[in-house]
Amino acid sequence: MNLEEYFARTGYKGSLEKQDLETLTDIFQHHIRAVPFENLSIHCGEKITLELEHVYNKIVRRKRGGWCMENNQLLGWVLKRLGYDASFLGAYVFNPHQNAYATIMTHLLVKVVIDGKAYIVDGGFGVSYQMWQPMELVSGKDQPQAPGIFRFTEKNAIWYLEKMRRKQYIPNQNFSNSDLLEKKECRKVYMFSLEPRTVEDFRSQCTYLQTSPDSLFTKKSICTLQTTDGFRALIGWTLTETTYNYKENMDLVEFVTLEDEEVEKTLKEKFNIILERKLVPINVKGFYTI
């Protein structure tokens, strides 16, 4: 495992000497635009494991993506190797269909401290809730980014992330009421404490998420990737391409339904992913929003 190979994977060619916010942002943006958030292993007969060498080989050498425990673990390793003060935290994801936060800690994220200021770096959420810049860990401050306005609030040592989106224009009106569309303009994303975590804290959750019939990830085959002006997502057979702020305070959301034979071609062309095993797409309704 080496940094040069990782940066060849993400296309980053900037400084490796500076540990400042500008460099961190550049490294982070190259990661989220090169490495998909995806759970395809579950739906093509592969087991997701959290050993760092396995994650490295999967993402860097096999040019795959991963979910938060893979993406953010790798990103954290890179930042630590570069000399950043980086550590892991654990979050409880908000479920809009139950209107409640999860009761188990399933989301791994990275905290980075630069010049005494703490930032959250999360390269493992995907879709429209994927931040594009490290977020300063301050309560009650709107932090506008290309995807929308993010904000942390803190109460009794628990931190909450929420996001406010723009209006949406959907040319294909067949999808105007799709359960893949987020209906609320302000959405809770997750909550977390500042208690340091390790990868060991996520091993049972990693197993649960890829085996339980109650897990979102067994109900949906998901692959999403951030672009320079939005993101694209393949959920089951539905390909979504979103352009942020294509008009004033308006995002363009384009949907298309793929045939079986188009899925693997789309993964290669849109996400730069070539699977080693046959994918069985799945999209159980009512469980995911973008």
Backbone torsions as a table, in degrees:
resi	resn	phi	psi	omega
1	MET	NA	128.1	176.8
2	ASN	-147.2	155.9	-175.4
3	LEU	-67.0	-35.9	-177.8
4	GLU	-60.1	-41.2	-179.7
5	GLU	-67.9	-39.2	176.7
6	TYR	-61.7	-46.3	-177.4
7	PHE	-70.5	-27.7	172.1
8	ALA	-64.8	-35.4	177.8
9	ARG	-65.5	-41.0	-176.0
10	THR	-92.2	-14.0	179.8
11	GLY	82.8	10.2	-179.8
12	TYR	-76.0	130.7	-178.8
13	LYS	-127.7	16.4	-176.9
14	GLY	-85.4	-161.4	-175.3
15	SER	-67.9	142.6	171.4
16	LEU	-112.3	4.7	-175.7
17	GLU	-99.3	-31.0	-175.8
18	LYS	-86.5	137.7	173.1
19	GLN	-112.7	57.3	-179.2
20	ASP	-111.7	173.9	-175.9
21	LEU	-66.3	-38.6	-178.9
22	GLU	-61.8	-44.9	179.2
23	THR	-66.3	-43.4	177.7
24	LEU	-56.9	-44.9	-179.6
25	THR	-62.3	-42.6	-179.4
26	ASP	-64.4	-46.1	177.9
27	ILE	-60.5	-44.3	-178.3
28	PHE	-63.0	-45.2	-178.1
29	GLN	-67.6	-35.2	175.3
30	HIS	-64.2	-36.7	179.7
31	HIS	-64.8	-51.3	-173.1
32	ILE	-71.3	-17.9	178.2
33	ARG	-94.1	-6.8	178.9
34	ALA	-113.6	-31.7	-173.2
35	VAL	-109.5	112.9	-179.3
36	PRO	-67.9	153.1	162.8
37	PHE	-87.9	115.9	-175.9
38	GLU	-154.1	154.1	178.9
39	ASN	-123.8	27.8	-170.6
40	LEU	-64.3	-24.5	178.9
41	SER	-55.1	-40.1	-177.5
42	ILE	-60.2	-33.1	-172.0
43	HIS	-103.3	11.4	171.3
44	CYS	-134.9	28.3	168.9
45	GLY	76.0	23.1	176.9
46	GLU	-109.2	149.0	176.9
47	LYS	-96.0	135.5	175.7
48	ILE	-89.3	120.9	177.1
49	THR	-120.8	160.0	-170.8
50	LEU	-106.2	5.9	175.7
51	GLU	-61.9	130.9	-173.2
52	LEU	-57.9	-40.6	-179.3
53	GLU	-63.5	-37.5	177.2
54	HIS	-66.2	-43.7	178.6
55	VAL	-61.2	-44.2	179.9
56	TYR	-60.2	-48.1	-179.0
57	ASN	-62.2	-39.9	-178.9
58	LYS	-65.3	-50.6	-172.8
59	ILE	-81.3	-43.8	-174.0
60	VAL	-83.8	-49.2	-172.6
61	ARG	-88.3	-37.7	179.9
62	ARG	-91.7	-2.9	176.0
63	LYS	56.9	40.5	174.5
64	ARG	-97.8	-178.6	171.1
65	GLY	-111.7	-156.8	178.2
66	GLY	-174.0	177.8	175.0
67	TRP	-95.0	-171.1	-167.8
68	CYS	-57.6	-39.4	-176.2
69	MET	-67.6	-21.5	176.7
70	GLU	-92.8	-54.9	-178.0
71	ASN	-58.0	-50.0	-174.4
72	ASN	-76.8	-27.6	174.1
73	GLN	-65.1	-44.3	178.9
74	LEU	-65.3	-43.8	179.3
75	LEU	-62.1	-41.7	177.8
76	GLY	-62.1	-40.8	177.6
77	TRP	-61.0	-44.9	179.5
78	VAL	-60.1	-47.7	-176.7
79	LEU	-65.0	-40.3	177.3
80	LYS	-63.8	-41.5	179.1
81	ARG	-62.7	-30.4	179.5
82	LEU	-81.6	-7.6	177.9
83	GLY	101.6	6.2	176.7
84	TYR	-73.5	151.1	172.8
85	ASP	-84.1	88.1	-173.8
86	ALA	-119.7	141.2	178.1
87	SER	-146.3	164.5	-178.4
88	PHE	-98.4	145.3	171.6
89	LEU	-126.0	167.5	179.1
90	GLY	-125.3	138.4	-175.4
91	ALA	-125.8	159.2	177.1
92	TYR	-111.9	117.1	-172.0
93	VAL	-79.9	140.8	178.1
94	PHE	-78.3	133.2	176.5
95	ASN	-106.0	106.1	-175.8
96	PRO	-65.9	-25.0	-178.4
97	HIS	-76.6	-26.1	175.2
98	GLN	-101.4	-6.4	-178.1
99	ASN	53.3	44.8	-176.8
100	ALA	-156.8	156.2	174.2
101	TYR	-79.8	149.7	177.7
102	ALA	-59.5	152.7	179.5
103	THR	-93.3	-7.4	174.8
104	ILE	-119.9	147.9	-176.3
105	MET	-82.2	104.3	-174.3
106	THR	-114.0	-7.4	-173.0
107	HIS	-113.5	121.3	177.6
108	LEU	-97.6	132.0	176.9
109	LEU	-136.5	170.8	-173.6
110	VAL	-115.1	134.7	170.8
111	LYS	-108.3	133.3	179.2
112	VAL	-126.0	132.9	178.2
113	VAL	-109.4	124.4	178.8
114	ILE	-128.1	121.7	179.1
115	ASP	51.0	41.8	176.7
116	GLY	82.1	-5.3	178.0
117	LYS	-101.8	136.1	179.8
118	ALA	-95.2	140.3	178.2
119	TYR	-130.8	147.3	172.0
120	ILE	-99.4	127.4	177.7
121	VAL	-118.8	113.0	-175.2
122	ASP	-129.0	102.1	179.9
123	GLY	-101.6	20.4	-172.9
124	GLY	-134.1	40.9	175.7
125	PHE	-116.2	-36.2	175.1
126	GLY	77.6	-177.0	-179.1
127	VAL	42.3	-145.7	-172.9
128	SER	-80.1	-5.5	179.8
129	TYR	-97.4	6.2	176.2
130	GLN	-77.6	116.1	175.7
131	MET	-68.5	150.4	179.9
132	TRP	-104.8	-13.0	179.5
133	GLN	-136.5	150.1	172.1
134	PRO	-55.2	139.6	-179.0
135	MET	-103.9	127.9	177.4
136	GLU	-65.2	135.6	-177.2
137	LEU	-84.8	79.2	176.6
138	VAL	-131.7	145.8	-175.1
139	SER	-89.4	134.7	171.1
140	GLY	81.3	8.7	-177.7
141	LYS	-103.0	123.5	173.7
142	ASP	-66.8	131.2	179.5
143	GLN	-123.4	88.2	-177.1
144	PRO	-67.2	135.4	174.5
145	GLN	-138.1	173.5	-179.9
146	ALA	-55.9	-40.6	179.9
147	PRO	-69.6	-18.7	-177.0
148	GLY	149.2	-160.6	-178.7
149	ILE	-105.1	118.4	175.8
150	PHE	-98.8	153.4	178.5
151	ARG	-154.0	136.1	169.6
152	PHE	-98.0	143.3	166.3
153	THR	-131.0	147.5	-178.1
154	GLU	-123.0	135.8	177.6
155	LYS	-147.1	121.8	179.3
156	ASN	53.3	45.1	176.5
157	ALA	69.2	10.5	173.6
158	ILE	-108.4	131.4	-178.9
159	TRP	-102.5	141.7	-179.0
160	TYR	-124.6	134.6	175.3
161	LEU	-108.0	133.0	173.5
162	GLU	-136.0	160.1	-178.7
163	LYS	-135.7	136.5	174.9
164	MET	-106.8	127.3	-177.2
165	ARG	-104.2	169.7	174.3
166	ARG	-84.1	177.8	170.2
167	LYS	-68.6	161.0	-176.5
168	GLN	-123.9	137.0	173.0
169	TYR	-110.9	121.6	-177.7
170	ILE	-116.1	101.0	-178.3
171	PRO	-59.6	-39.5	-179.9
172	ASN	-86.4	96.8	-173.8
173	GLN	-67.7	-11.4	174.3
174	ASN	-62.9	-20.0	-178.2
175	PHE	-106.2	7.3	-174.1
176	SER	-63.2	-24.5	177.6
177	ASN	-113.3	21.1	-178.5
178	SER	-61.3	142.2	176.5
179	ASP	-70.3	-9.3	175.4
180	LEU	-77.9	-16.3	-179.5
181	LEU	-87.6	134.3	173.5
182	GLU	-74.9	126.1	-176.0
183	LYS	-89.3	-31.1	-177.2
184	LYS	-87.0	144.5	178.5
185	GLU	-79.0	-24.3	176.0
186	CYS	-121.7	124.5	-174.9
187	ARG	-127.4	133.2	169.2
188	LYS	-70.8	142.8	-177.2
189	VAL	-112.6	-58.4	175.4
190	TYR	-162.8	169.4	175.8
191	MET	-128.1	152.4	-176.6
192	PHE	-158.0	161.4	171.5
193	SER	-109.9	173.6	-179.6
194	LEU	-94.9	14.8	176.7
195	GLU	-67.9	123.9	-179.5
196	PRO	-61.7	141.4	179.7
197	ARG	-123.3	163.4	172.4
198	THR	-123.7	167.9	178.4
199	VAL	-59.8	-30.4	179.5
200	GLU	-58.2	-29.6	-179.4
201	ASP	-68.3	-8.4	-174.0
202	PHE	-116.6	3.5	-173.3
203	ARG	-65.4	-45.3	-179.2
204	SER	-67.7	-35.8	178.2
205	GLN	-66.3	-35.9	178.5
206	CYS	-61.0	-41.5	177.7
207	THR	-68.1	-45.8	-178.6
208	TYR	-58.4	-47.6	-174.1
209	LEU	-63.8	-27.0	-178.1
210	GLN	-101.4	2.7	-179.6
211	THR	-126.8	-28.1	-174.0
212	SER	-73.8	135.5	175.1
213	PRO	-66.5	-14.1	178.4
214	ASP	-88.9	-5.7	-177.2
215	SER	-79.5	136.3	173.7
216	LEU	-53.4	-36.6	-170.6
217	PHE	-77.0	-17.2	171.9
218	THR	-87.9	-16.0	-178.9
219	LYS	-91.9	-16.1	-175.7
220	LYS	-137.4	135.3	164.5
221	SER	-91.9	123.1	-168.6
222	ILE	-128.7	132.8	170.5
223	CYS	-143.8	119.5	-179.4
224	THR	-133.2	148.8	-178.8
225	LEU	-145.5	134.3	176.6
226	GLN	-78.2	144.9	178.2
227	THR	-117.1	-175.1	-179.6
228	THR	-73.1	-19.2	-177.8
229	ASP	-131.1	10.9	179.4
230	GLY	173.2	-135.9	175.6
231	PHE	-156.1	162.3	172.3
232	ARG	-125.7	151.5	-177.8
233	ALA	-145.0	137.0	171.9
234	LEU	-116.6	110.1	-179.3
235	ILE	-119.7	111.4	-170.4
236	GLY	63.1	-119.8	178.9
237	TRP	-104.1	4.8	-174.9
238	THR	-98.9	117.6	175.8
239	LEU	-97.3	126.8	178.0
240	THR	-118.2	134.4	173.5
241	GLU	-127.0	119.5	-176.0
242	THR	-112.1	132.8	174.3
243	THR	-112.7	118.7	-177.6
244	TYR	-74.5	134.3	171.5
245	ASN	52.3	43.7	-179.3
246	TYR	-69.0	-24.1	166.6
247	LYS	-131.0	166.9	-177.2
248	GLU	-54.9	118.9	179.1
249	ASN	56.1	36.9	-178.7
250	MET	-144.5	126.1	174.1
251	ASP	-99.2	142.2	176.3
252	LEU	-94.8	124.8	-178.3
253	VAL	-123.3	111.0	-176.4
254	GLU	-109.7	130.0	-178.5
255	PHE	-115.4	146.9	169.7
256	VAL	-148.5	142.3	177.6
257	THR	-98.7	127.3	-177.0
258	LEU	-93.2	153.0	168.4
259	GLU	-83.2	161.0	-178.6
260	ASP	-51.7	-44.6	-174.5
261	GLU	-72.8	-10.6	179.6
262	GLU	-91.3	-13.8	-171.7
263	VAL	-64.6	-53.0	-176.6
264	GLU	-66.7	-36.2	176.3
265	LYS	-62.9	-40.9	179.4
266	THR	-66.4	-39.9	177.1
267	LEU	-59.2	-40.1	-179.8
268	LYS	-71.1	-46.1	-173.1
269	GLU	-77.2	-37.3	-174.1
270	LYS	-96.6	-25.0	-174.1
271	PHE	-125.5	-0.6	-179.9
272	ASN	57.6	36.5	-179.4
273	ILE	-114.3	128.3	171.7
274	ILE	-119.1	116.2	-177.2
275	LEU	-84.4	146.6	178.6
276	GLU	-87.8	-20.1	179.4
277	ARG	-124.6	162.4	-177.5
278	LYS	-70.5	128.0	177.7
279	LEU	-85.2	136.5	172.4
280	VAL	-111.2	97.1	-177.1
281	PRO	-62.2	150.4	176.2
282	ILE	-150.4	145.1	178.8
283	ASN	-153.6	81.8	176.5
284	VAL	-72.0	128.0	-172.6
285	LYS	-67.4	150.4	169.6
286	GLY	87.6	19.5	-174.0
287	PHE	-129.9	3.0	-174.4
288	TYR	-149.8	142.3	177.1
289	THR	-132.4	149.2	178.5
290	ILE	-116.8	NA	NA
